[in-house]
Amino acid sequence: MIKRTAAVVAALAGLGLSHAVADPISSVWDVVDQQGLSAGDFFATTWTASTSETVRVTGLYALGDNYAIYDNGALVASTNAADWTATGNGQFGAPYTVDPGVAWATTGAFAFAHASFGVSAGDVVTIQVKTLPTYFSDGAVAVAGVPEASTWAMAMIGFLGLGSMAGLAKHRAGRFAL
């Protein structure tokens, strides 16, 4: 029973988007801040989807990053490119956040770069720098996967199955305790 439960938990933990080195990130934002980037460079980090899901990508820290996003080498999304100099602030007065959720939620003329797209299990996602804000040589992105509804349904069925197996085992144990 314990081995079966461990196998189910391990399978469920594998849901979501993961690094090529198999770090599952599922719905948790994975932040990558890479130094020494210029227009045309790719981030060293790539991600491999372990299930069908929607992937969210947002720029982070300083406003003004712009990215091209590829799925298995094909361009699937480009992010917006807000011009932070139009805010009227100086070099280090650009809109700034360390919270990917805040960056993702921005809208309007001064929104942080963001895009979403769908992937299938096994797809490899790479991100290329299109532009960086003036004075910056590092790019920062945050990536998160949102499993499709069918994946959530299968996970819920699995959890319900585990719960009923545990209840059945408890019921059987109680019957023989007399």
PyMOL commands that place a pseudoatom at each C-alpha (Angstrom):
pseudoatom trace, name=CA, resn=MET, resi=1, chain=A, elem=C, hetatm=0, pos=[0.000, 0.000, 0.000]
pseudoatom trace, name=CA, resn=ILE, resi=2, chain=A, elem=C, hetatm=0, pos=[2.769, 2.460, 0.907]
pseudoatom trace, name=CA, resn=LYS, resi=3, chain=A, elem=C, hetatm=0, pos=[4.640, 1.652, -2.320]
pseudoatom trace, name=CA, resn=ARG, resi=4, chain=A, elem=C, hetatm=0, pos=[1.492, 2.271, -4.390]
pseudoatom trace, name=CA, resn=THR, resi=5, chain=A, elem=C, hetatm=0, pos=[0.818, 5.559, -2.609]
pseudoatom trace, name=CA, resn=ALA, resi=6, chain=A, elem=C, hetatm=0, pos=[4.439, 6.680, -3.144]
pseudoatom trace, name=CA, resn=ALA, resi=7, chain=A, elem=C, hetatm=0, pos=[4.177, 5.821, -6.851]
pseudoatom trace, name=CA, resn=VAL, resi=8, chain=A, elem=C, hetatm=0, pos=[0.966, 7.856, -7.230]
pseudoatom trace, name=CA, resn=VAL, resi=9, chain=A, elem=C, hetatm=0, pos=[2.446, 10.832, -5.374]
pseudoatom trace, name=CA, resn=ALA, resi=10, chain=A, elem=C, hetatm=0, pos=[5.588, 10.660, -7.539]
pseudoatom trace, name=CA, resn=ALA, resi=11, chain=A, elem=C, hetatm=0, pos=[3.473, 10.577, -10.703]
pseudoatom trace, name=CA, resn=LEU, resi=12, chain=A, elem=C, hetatm=0, pos=[1.387, 13.557, -9.573]
pseudoatom trace, name=CA, resn=ALA, resi=13, chain=A, elem=C, hetatm=0, pos=[4.526, 15.509, -8.635]
pseudoatom trace, name=CA, resn=GLY, resi=14, chain=A, elem=C, hetatm=0, pos=[5.683, 15.081, -12.232]
pseudoatom trace, name=CA, resn=LEU, resi=15, chain=A, elem=C, hetatm=0, pos=[2.740, 17.120, -13.542]
pseudoatom trace, name=CA, resn=GLY, resi=16, chain=A, elem=C, hetatm=0, pos=[3.500, 20.524, -14.946]
pseudoatom trace, name=CA, resn=LEU, resi=17, chain=A, elem=C, hetatm=0, pos=[6.374, 22.247, -16.613]
pseudoatom trace, name=CA, resn=SER, resi=18, chain=A, elem=C, hetatm=0, pos=[9.894, 21.299, -15.619]
pseudoatom trace, name=CA, resn=HIS, resi=19, chain=A, elem=C, hetatm=0, pos=[13.472, 22.313, -16.372]
pseudoatom trace, name=CA, resn=ALA, resi=20, chain=A, elem=C, hetatm=0, pos=[15.474, 20.112, -18.657]
pseudoatom trace, name=CA, resn=VAL, resi=21, chain=A, elem=C, hetatm=0, pos=[17.049, 18.882, -15.397]
pseudoatom trace, name=CA, resn=ALA, resi=22, chain=A, elem=C, hetatm=0, pos=[13.569, 17.759, -14.255]
pseudoatom trace, name=CA, resn=ASP, resi=23, chain=A, elem=C, hetatm=0, pos=[12.737, 20.373, -11.603]
pseudoatom trace, name=CA, resn=PRO, resi=24, chain=A, elem=C, hetatm=0, pos=[8.916, 20.406, -11.660]
pseudoatom trace, name=CA, resn=ILE, resi=25, chain=A, elem=C, hetatm=0, pos=[7.469, 23.896, -11.431]
pseudoatom trace, name=CA, resn=SER, resi=26, chain=A, elem=C, hetatm=0, pos=[3.786, 23.291, -12.158]
pseudoatom trace, name=CA, resn=SER, resi=27, chain=A, elem=C, hetatm=0, pos=[1.923, 26.437, -11.079]
pseudoatom trace, name=CA, resn=VAL, resi=28, chain=A, elem=C, hetatm=0, pos=[4.852, 27.896, -9.093]
pseudoatom trace, name=CA, resn=TRP, resi=29, chain=A, elem=C, hetatm=0, pos=[6.739, 30.703, -10.853]
pseudoatom trace, name=CA, resn=ASP, resi=30, chain=A, elem=C, hetatm=0, pos=[10.289, 29.711, -11.822]
pseudoatom trace, name=CA, resn=VAL, resi=31, chain=A, elem=C, hetatm=0, pos=[12.461, 32.853, -11.944]
pseudoatom trace, name=CA, resn=VAL, resi=32, chain=A, elem=C, hetatm=0, pos=[15.540, 33.016, -14.159]
pseudoatom trace, name=CA, resn=ASP, resi=33, chain=A, elem=C, hetatm=0, pos=[17.775, 36.116, -14.060]
pseudoatom trace, name=CA, resn=GLN, resi=34, chain=A, elem=C, hetatm=0, pos=[20.648, 35.702, -16.504]
pseudoatom trace, name=CA, resn=GLN, resi=35, chain=A, elem=C, hetatm=0, pos=[23.554, 38.145, -16.801]
pseudoatom trace, name=CA, resn=GLY, resi=36, chain=A, elem=C, hetatm=0, pos=[25.394, 39.115, -19.988]
pseudoatom trace, name=CA, resn=LEU, resi=37, chain=A, elem=C, hetatm=0, pos=[22.450, 38.940, -22.393]
pseudoatom trace, name=CA, resn=SER, resi=38, chain=A, elem=C, hetatm=0, pos=[22.039, 40.932, -25.594]
pseudoatom trace, name=CA, resn=ALA, resi=39, chain=A, elem=C, hetatm=0, pos=[19.343, 41.042, -28.241]
pseudoatom trace, name=CA, resn=GLY, resi=40, chain=A, elem=C, hetatm=0, pos=[19.217, 37.666, -30.016]
pseudoatom trace, name=CA, resn=ASP, resi=41, chain=A, elem=C, hetatm=0, pos=[20.612, 35.646, -27.085]
pseudoatom trace, name=CA, resn=PHE, resi=42, chain=A, elem=C, hetatm=0, pos=[18.711, 32.684, -25.648]
pseudoatom trace, name=CA, resn=PHE, resi=43, chain=A, elem=C, hetatm=0, pos=[18.373, 32.010, -21.937]
pseudoatom trace, name=CA, resn=ALA, resi=44, chain=A, elem=C, hetatm=0, pos=[20.522, 29.050, -20.888]
pseudoatom trace, name=CA, resn=THR, resi=45, chain=A, elem=C, hetatm=0, pos=[17.519, 27.562, -19.084]
pseudoatom trace, name=CA, resn=THR, resi=46, chain=A, elem=C, hetatm=0, pos=[15.013, 25.535, -21.093]
pseudoatom trace, name=CA, resn=TRP, resi=47, chain=A, elem=C, hetatm=0, pos=[11.861, 23.833, -19.904]
pseudoatom trace, name=CA, resn=THR, resi=48, chain=A, elem=C, hetatm=0, pos=[10.230, 20.554, -20.895]
pseudoatom trace, name=CA, resn=ALA, resi=49, chain=A, elem=C, hetatm=0, pos=[6.500, 20.127, -20.472]
pseudoatom trace, name=CA, resn=SER, resi=50, chain=A, elem=C, hetatm=0, pos=[5.506, 16.872, -18.807]
pseudoatom trace, name=CA, resn=THR, resi=51, chain=A, elem=C, hetatm=0, pos=[1.793, 17.324, -19.579]
pseudoatom trace, name=CA, resn=SER, resi=52, chain=A, elem=C, hetatm=0, pos=[-0.492, 19.418, -21.771]
pseudoatom trace, name=CA, resn=GLU, resi=53, chain=A, elem=C, hetatm=0, pos=[-0.830, 22.810, -20.145]
pseudoatom trace, name=CA, resn=THR, resi=54, chain=A, elem=C, hetatm=0, pos=[-0.892, 26.540, -20.605]
pseudoatom trace, name=CA, resn=VAL, resi=55, chain=A, elem=C, hetatm=0, pos=[2.469, 28.198, -19.978]
pseudoatom trace, name=CA, resn=ARG, resi=56, chain=A, elem=C, hetatm=0, pos=[2.738, 31.752, -18.650]
pseudoatom trace, name=CA, resn=VAL, resi=57, chain=A, elem=C, hetatm=0, pos=[5.878, 33.858, -19.171]
pseudoatom trace, name=CA, resn=THR, resi=58, chain=A, elem=C, hetatm=0, pos=[6.420, 37.302, -17.687]
pseudoatom trace, name=CA, resn=GLY, resi=59, chain=A, elem=C, hetatm=0, pos=[9.297, 39.758, -17.597]
pseudoatom trace, name=CA, resn=LEU, resi=60, chain=A, elem=C, hetatm=0, pos=[10.523, 40.628, -14.155]
pseudoatom trace, name=CA, resn=TYR, resi=61, chain=A, elem=C, hetatm=0, pos=[12.373, 43.297, -12.156]
pseudoatom trace, name=CA, resn=ALA, resi=62, chain=A, elem=C, hetatm=0, pos=[12.709, 46.312, -14.511]
pseudoatom trace, name=CA, resn=LEU, resi=63, chain=A, elem=C, hetatm=0, pos=[10.042, 47.183, -17.060]
pseudoatom trace, name=CA, resn=GLY, resi=64, chain=A, elem=C, hetatm=0, pos=[11.039, 46.974, -20.731]
pseudoatom trace, name=CA, resn=ASP, resi=65, chain=A, elem=C, hetatm=0, pos=[12.200, 43.415, -21.484]
pseudoatom trace, name=CA, resn=ASN, resi=66, chain=A, elem=C, hetatm=0, pos=[10.855, 41.869, -24.685]
pseudoatom trace, name=CA, resn=TYR, resi=67, chain=A, elem=C, hetatm=0, pos=[11.098, 38.149, -25.478]
pseudoatom trace, name=CA, resn=ALA, resi=68, chain=A, elem=C, hetatm=0, pos=[10.394, 35.638, -28.246]
pseudoatom trace, name=CA, resn=ILE, resi=69, chain=A, elem=C, hetatm=0, pos=[9.198, 32.260, -26.969]
pseudoatom trace, name=CA, resn=TYR, resi=70, chain=A, elem=C, hetatm=0, pos=[9.710, 29.009, -28.858]
pseudoatom trace, name=CA, resn=ASP, resi=71, chain=A, elem=C, hetatm=0, pos=[8.074, 25.601, -28.499]
pseudoatom trace, name=CA, resn=ASN, resi=72, chain=A, elem=C, hetatm=0, pos=[10.177, 22.850, -30.102]
pseudoatom trace, name=CA, resn=GLY, resi=73, chain=A, elem=C, hetatm=0, pos=[11.999, 25.536, -32.101]
pseudoatom trace, name=CA, resn=ALA, resi=74, chain=A, elem=C, hetatm=0, pos=[8.841, 27.156, -33.518]
pseudoatom trace, name=CA, resn=LEU, resi=75, chain=A, elem=C, hetatm=0, pos=[7.939, 30.713, -32.470]
pseudoatom trace, name=CA, resn=VAL, resi=76, chain=A, elem=C, hetatm=0, pos=[4.717, 30.523, -30.425]
pseudoatom trace, name=CA, resn=ALA, resi=77, chain=A, elem=C, hetatm=0, pos=[4.612, 33.894, -28.654]
pseudoatom trace, name=CA, resn=SER, resi=78, chain=A, elem=C, hetatm=0, pos=[6.247, 37.282, -28.362]
pseudoatom trace, name=CA, resn=THR, resi=79, chain=A, elem=C, hetatm=0, pos=[5.911, 39.513, -25.344]
pseudoatom trace, name=CA, resn=ASN, resi=80, chain=A, elem=C, hetatm=0, pos=[4.945, 43.171, -25.387]
pseudoatom trace, name=CA, resn=ALA, resi=81, chain=A, elem=C, hetatm=0, pos=[7.734, 45.728, -25.041]
pseudoatom trace, name=CA, resn=ALA, resi=82, chain=A, elem=C, hetatm=0, pos=[6.808, 48.658, -22.816]
pseudoatom trace, name=CA, resn=ASP, resi=83, chain=A, elem=C, hetatm=0, pos=[9.195, 51.603, -23.078]
pseudoatom trace, name=CA, resn=TRP, resi=84, chain=A, elem=C, hetatm=0, pos=[10.116, 52.443, -19.501]
pseudoatom trace, name=CA, resn=THR, resi=85, chain=A, elem=C, hetatm=0, pos=[11.773, 55.708, -20.568]
pseudoatom trace, name=CA, resn=ALA, resi=86, chain=A, elem=C, hetatm=0, pos=[8.266, 56.989, -21.467]
pseudoatom trace, name=CA, resn=THR, resi=87, chain=A, elem=C, hetatm=0, pos=[7.375, 56.860, -17.758]
pseudoatom trace, name=CA, resn=GLY, resi=88, chain=A, elem=C, hetatm=0, pos=[9.470, 60.001, -17.253]
pseudoatom trace, name=CA, resn=ASN, resi=89, chain=A, elem=C, hetatm=0, pos=[11.615, 58.280, -14.630]
pseudoatom trace, name=CA, resn=GLY, resi=90, chain=A, elem=C, hetatm=0, pos=[15.414, 58.149, -14.655]
pseudoatom trace, name=CA, resn=GLN, resi=91, chain=A, elem=C, hetatm=0, pos=[17.576, 55.093, -15.322]
pseudoatom trace, name=CA, resn=PHE, resi=92, chain=A, elem=C, hetatm=0, pos=[16.763, 53.379, -12.035]
pseudoatom trace, name=CA, resn=GLY, resi=93, chain=A, elem=C, hetatm=0, pos=[13.281, 54.844, -11.660]
pseudoatom trace, name=CA, resn=ALA, resi=94, chain=A, elem=C, hetatm=0, pos=[11.708, 52.388, -14.077]
pseudoatom trace, name=CA, resn=PRO, resi=95, chain=A, elem=C, hetatm=0, pos=[8.721, 50.427, -12.781]
pseudoatom trace, name=CA, resn=TYR, resi=96, chain=A, elem=C, hetatm=0, pos=[10.148, 47.512, -10.816]
pseudoatom trace, name=CA, resn=THR, resi=97, chain=A, elem=C, hetatm=0, pos=[8.879, 44.341, -9.112]
pseudoatom trace, name=CA, resn=VAL, resi=98, chain=A, elem=C, hetatm=0, pos=[10.376, 41.104, -7.798]
pseudoatom trace, name=CA, resn=ASP, resi=99, chain=A, elem=C, hetatm=0, pos=[6.952, 39.422, -7.659]
pseudoatom trace, name=CA, resn=PRO, resi=100, chain=A, elem=C, hetatm=0, pos=[6.041, 37.486, -10.843]
pseudoatom trace, name=CA, resn=GLY, resi=101, chain=A, elem=C, hetatm=0, pos=[2.357, 37.591, -9.881]
pseudoatom trace, name=CA, resn=VAL, resi=102, chain=A, elem=C, hetatm=0, pos=[2.459, 41.394, -9.778]
pseudoatom trace, name=CA, resn=ALA, resi=103, chain=A, elem=C, hetatm=0, pos=[4.342, 41.568, -13.099]
pseudoatom trace, name=CA, resn=TRP, resi=104, chain=A, elem=C, hetatm=0, pos=[1.895, 39.119, -14.730]
pseudoatom trace, name=CA, resn=ALA, resi=105, chain=A, elem=C, hetatm=0, pos=[-1.120, 41.153, -13.579]
pseudoatom trace, name=CA, resn=THR, resi=106, chain=A, elem=C, hetatm=0, pos=[0.067, 44.486, -15.021]
pseudoatom trace, name=CA, resn=THR, resi=107, chain=A, elem=C, hetatm=0, pos=[-1.876, 45.978, -17.924]
pseudoatom trace, name=CA, resn=GLY, resi=108, chain=A, elem=C, hetatm=0, pos=[-1.792, 49.094, -20.058]
pseudoatom trace, name=CA, resn=ALA, resi=109, chain=A, elem=C, hetatm=0, pos=[1.048, 51.066, -21.596]
pseudoatom trace, name=CA, resn=PHE, resi=110, chain=A, elem=C, hetatm=0, pos=[3.466, 50.195, -18.799]
pseudoatom trace, name=CA, resn=ALA, resi=111, chain=A, elem=C, hetatm=0, pos=[2.729, 46.477, -18.437]
pseudoatom trace, name=CA, resn=PHE, resi=112, chain=A, elem=C, hetatm=0, pos=[5.564, 44.065, -17.831]
pseudoatom trace, name=CA, resn=ALA, resi=113, chain=A, elem=C, hetatm=0, pos=[6.296, 41.693, -20.721]
pseudoatom trace, name=CA, resn=HIS, resi=114, chain=A, elem=C, hetatm=0, pos=[3.989, 38.682, -20.657]
pseudoatom trace, name=CA, resn=ALA, resi=115, chain=A, elem=C, hetatm=0, pos=[2.572, 35.965, -22.883]
pseudoatom trace, name=CA, resn=SER, resi=116, chain=A, elem=C, hetatm=0, pos=[0.774, 32.649, -22.551]
pseudoatom trace, name=CA, resn=PHE, resi=117, chain=A, elem=C, hetatm=0, pos=[0.568, 29.662, -24.883]
pseudoatom trace, name=CA, resn=GLY, resi=118, chain=A, elem=C, hetatm=0, pos=[-0.281, 25.967, -24.830]
pseudoatom trace, name=CA, resn=VAL, resi=119, chain=A, elem=C, hetatm=0, pos=[2.167, 23.064, -24.868]
pseudoatom trace, name=CA, resn=SER, resi=120, chain=A, elem=C, hetatm=0, pos=[1.919, 19.294, -24.993]
pseudoatom trace, name=CA, resn=ALA, resi=121, chain=A, elem=C, hetatm=0, pos=[3.840, 16.728, -22.976]
pseudoatom trace, name=CA, resn=GLY, resi=122, chain=A, elem=C, hetatm=0, pos=[7.454, 16.559, -24.157]
pseudoatom trace, name=CA, resn=ASP, resi=123, chain=A, elem=C, hetatm=0, pos=[7.521, 20.024, -25.731]
pseudoatom trace, name=CA, resn=VAL, resi=124, chain=A, elem=C, hetatm=0, pos=[10.720, 21.995, -25.102]
pseudoatom trace, name=CA, resn=VAL, resi=125, chain=A, elem=C, hetatm=0, pos=[10.295, 25.722, -24.405]
pseudoatom trace, name=CA, resn=THR, resi=126, chain=A, elem=C, hetatm=0, pos=[13.124, 28.197, -25.021]
pseudoatom trace, name=CA, resn=ILE, resi=127, chain=A, elem=C, hetatm=0, pos=[13.136, 31.984, -24.592]
pseudoatom trace, name=CA, resn=GLN, resi=128, chain=A, elem=C, hetatm=0, pos=[15.105, 34.476, -26.693]
pseudoatom trace, name=CA, resn=VAL, resi=129, chain=A, elem=C, hetatm=0, pos=[15.843, 38.105, -25.816]
pseudoatom trace, name=CA, resn=LYS, resi=130, chain=A, elem=C, hetatm=0, pos=[14.425, 40.511, -28.393]
pseudoatom trace, name=CA, resn=THR, resi=131, chain=A, elem=C, hetatm=0, pos=[15.271, 43.709, -26.479]
pseudoatom trace, name=CA, resn=LEU, resi=132, chain=A, elem=C, hetatm=0, pos=[16.384, 44.725, -22.997]
pseudoatom trace, name=CA, resn=PRO, resi=133, chain=A, elem=C, hetatm=0, pos=[15.919, 48.123, -21.371]
pseudoatom trace, name=CA, resn=THR, resi=134, chain=A, elem=C, hetatm=0, pos=[18.688, 50.639, -21.932]
pseudoatom trace, name=CA, resn=TYR, resi=135, chain=A, elem=C, hetatm=0, pos=[21.505, 50.310, -19.348]
pseudoatom trace, name=CA, resn=PHE, resi=136, chain=A, elem=C, hetatm=0, pos=[20.668, 46.649, -18.564]
pseudoatom trace, name=CA, resn=SER, resi=137, chain=A, elem=C, hetatm=0, pos=[22.594, 43.525, -19.609]
pseudoatom trace, name=CA, resn=ASP, resi=138, chain=A, elem=C, hetatm=0, pos=[20.564, 40.971, -17.702]
pseudoatom trace, name=CA, resn=GLY, resi=139, chain=A, elem=C, hetatm=0, pos=[17.236, 39.499, -18.614]
pseudoatom trace, name=CA, resn=ALA, resi=140, chain=A, elem=C, hetatm=0, pos=[14.789, 38.191, -16.076]
pseudoatom trace, name=CA, resn=VAL, resi=141, chain=A, elem=C, hetatm=0, pos=[11.800, 35.988, -16.807]
pseudoatom trace, name=CA, resn=ALA, resi=142, chain=A, elem=C, hetatm=0, pos=[9.398, 34.019, -14.691]
pseudoatom trace, name=CA, resn=VAL, resi=143, chain=A, elem=C, hetatm=0, pos=[7.754, 30.895, -16.129]
pseudoatom trace, name=CA, resn=ALA, resi=144, chain=A, elem=C, hetatm=0, pos=[4.823, 28.927, -14.738]
pseudoatom trace, name=CA, resn=GLY, resi=145, chain=A, elem=C, hetatm=0, pos=[2.681, 26.117, -16.045]
pseudoatom trace, name=CA, resn=VAL, resi=146, chain=A, elem=C, hetatm=0, pos=[-1.050, 25.861, -15.519]
pseudoatom trace, name=CA, resn=PRO, resi=147, chain=A, elem=C, hetatm=0, pos=[-2.253, 22.271, -16.106]
pseudoatom trace, name=CA, resn=GLU, resi=148, chain=A, elem=C, hetatm=0, pos=[-5.236, 21.887, -18.435]
pseudoatom trace, name=CA, resn=ALA, resi=149, chain=A, elem=C, hetatm=0, pos=[-8.638, 21.082, -16.930]
pseudoatom trace, name=CA, resn=SER, resi=150, chain=A, elem=C, hetatm=0, pos=[-8.340, 17.414, -17.940]
pseudoatom trace, name=CA, resn=THR, resi=151, chain=A, elem=C, hetatm=0, pos=[-5.085, 17.148, -15.973]
pseudoatom trace, name=CA, resn=TRP, resi=152, chain=A, elem=C, hetatm=0, pos=[-6.765, 18.636, -12.889]
pseudoatom trace, name=CA, resn=ALA, resi=153, chain=A, elem=C, hetatm=0, pos=[-9.660, 16.188, -13.314]
pseudoatom trace, name=CA, resn=MET, resi=154, chain=A, elem=C, hetatm=0, pos=[-7.294, 13.214, -13.467]
pseudoatom trace, name=CA, resn=ALA, resi=155, chain=A, elem=C, hetatm=0, pos=[-5.440, 14.459, -10.373]
pseudoatom trace, name=CA, resn=MET, resi=156, chain=A, elem=C, hetatm=0, pos=[-8.723, 14.802, -8.468]
pseudoatom trace, name=CA, resn=ILE, resi=157, chain=A, elem=C, hetatm=0, pos=[-9.781, 11.299, -9.495]
pseudoatom trace, name=CA, resn=GLY, resi=158, chain=A, elem=C, hetatm=0, pos=[-6.420, 10.043, -8.229]
pseudoatom trace, name=CA, resn=PHE, resi=159, chain=A, elem=C, hetatm=0, pos=[-6.790, 11.819, -4.893]
pseudoatom trace, name=CA, resn=LEU, resi=160, chain=A, elem=C, hetatm=0, pos=[-10.342, 10.533, -4.490]
pseudoatom trace, name=CA, resn=GLY, resi=161, chain=A, elem=C, hetatm=0, pos=[-9.078, 7.024, -5.228]
pseudoatom trace, name=CA, resn=LEU, resi=162, chain=A, elem=C, hetatm=0, pos=[-6.331, 7.371, -2.608]
pseudoatom trace, name=CA, resn=GLY, resi=163, chain=A, elem=C, hetatm=0, pos=[-8.852, 8.645, -0.072]
pseudoatom trace, name=CA, resn=SER, resi=164, chain=A, elem=C, hetatm=0, pos=[-11.259, 5.783, -0.673]
pseudoatom trace, name=CA, resn=MET, resi=165, chain=A, elem=C, hetatm=0, pos=[-8.418, 3.228, -0.492]
pseudoatom trace, name=CA, resn=ALA, resi=166, chain=A, elem=C, hetatm=0, pos=[-7.324, 4.702, 2.844]
pseudoatom trace, name=CA, resn=GLY, resi=167, chain=A, elem=C, hetatm=0, pos=[-10.913, 4.629, 4.141]
pseudoatom trace, name=CA, resn=LEU, resi=168, chain=A, elem=C, hetatm=0, pos=[-11.332, 1.015, 3.014]
pseudoatom trace, name=CA, resn=ALA, resi=169, chain=A, elem=C, hetatm=0, pos=[-8.075, 0.019, 4.703]
pseudoatom trace, name=CA, resn=LYS, resi=170, chain=A, elem=C, hetatm=0, pos=[-9.167, 1.740, 7.937]
pseudoatom trace, name=CA, resn=HIS, resi=171, chain=A, elem=C, hetatm=0, pos=[-12.588, 0.024, 7.775]
pseudoatom trace, name=CA, resn=ARG, resi=172, chain=A, elem=C, hetatm=0, pos=[-10.976, -3.411, 7.265]
pseudoatom trace, name=CA, resn=ALA, resi=173, chain=A, elem=C, hetatm=0, pos=[-8.494, -2.827, 10.094]
pseudoatom trace, name=CA, resn=GLY, resi=174, chain=A, elem=C, hetatm=0, pos=[-11.341, -1.847, 12.435]
pseudoatom trace, name=CA, resn=ARG, resi=175, chain=A, elem=C, hetatm=0, pos=[-13.315, -4.989, 11.551]
pseudoatom trace, name=CA, resn=PHE, resi=176, chain=A, elem=C, hetatm=0, pos=[-10.483, -7.309, 12.567]
pseudoatom trace, name=CA, resn=ALA, resi=177, chain=A, elem=C, hetatm=0, pos=[-9.611, -5.472, 15.777]
pseudoatom trace, name=CA, resn=LEU, resi=178, chain=A, elem=C, hetatm=0, pos=[-12.354, -7.247, 17.737]
for i in range(1, 178): cmd.bond("trace and resi %d" % i, "trace and resi %d" % (i + 1))
show_as sticks, trace
zoom trace
